[in-house]
Amino acid sequence: MKDRKGHDRRYAIDPTKTKNELGWSAKTSFDEGIIKTVKWYLDNSKWLEEITSGAYEDYYKKMYIDRERG
């Protein structure tokens, strides 16, 4: 399969400007952050099921959309 024109194969981020101009730098490495993120999703599978099921939409409809209609 031929790749599309303008497709960027890699995005490399250089945090130097953030550090120099804002004095901010990440406290967590990318690798550590990915591990923590995956662990969080594994530990919170019930939340993930609820949020991807669409069941929350009824709550928002009741709390916001139906209220606007009064």
N, C-alpha and C positions, 0 to 999 in steps of 0.2 A: 504494500500500500504506500502510495506516495504521500509525503508529508505536505501539509498545506503551506502556502507562501507566508512568510513572516512569523512562522511558528517559532517561539523561543524555546530552546531545549532546556535552558537552565536559567534560573533567577538567582544571582548571588547578591547578598546584601552585605554592604560594608557599613558597620555601625559607627565608624569614625566620626562622621558629622554629628550624629546624635550625642556621642560622648563629648565632643569638643564644644558644641553649641548649647547643649542642654545640661551637660554634666551627668547624663544618665547612661547607665549600662546595665545590661541584663544580669540578674543574680543567678539565673538558672541557664545552664547550657542547653543547646537545642536537643541533644541526645537525652539529657535528663528530663527535659520538658516533655518530650514525646513519650517517654516511659511513664511519667506521672499522669499524662493525659489519658493514655490507654488504660492505666490502672484505675483512674477515676471512672471512666466509662464502664469498665468491668465491675467495679464496686457499686455502680449506680444503674444497673441494668433495668431496674423497675422504672426509674425516671425516663430512661431512654425509650422503653416500650410505650410509656404513656405519651411522651412528646411526639413520637413518630406515628402513633395510632390516629392522631387527629382529634382525640377525645377532648382535649383542651379547648377546641374551637367552640364547643357548646358553652363552656364557662365564659369565654370572651364575648360570645354573642349575647348571653344573658346579662353580663356585667356592663357591656359598653354599647352594643348596637341597639338592643331592646330598650335600654335606658334613654337613648337619644330620641327614640320614637315616642317615649312617654306613655 
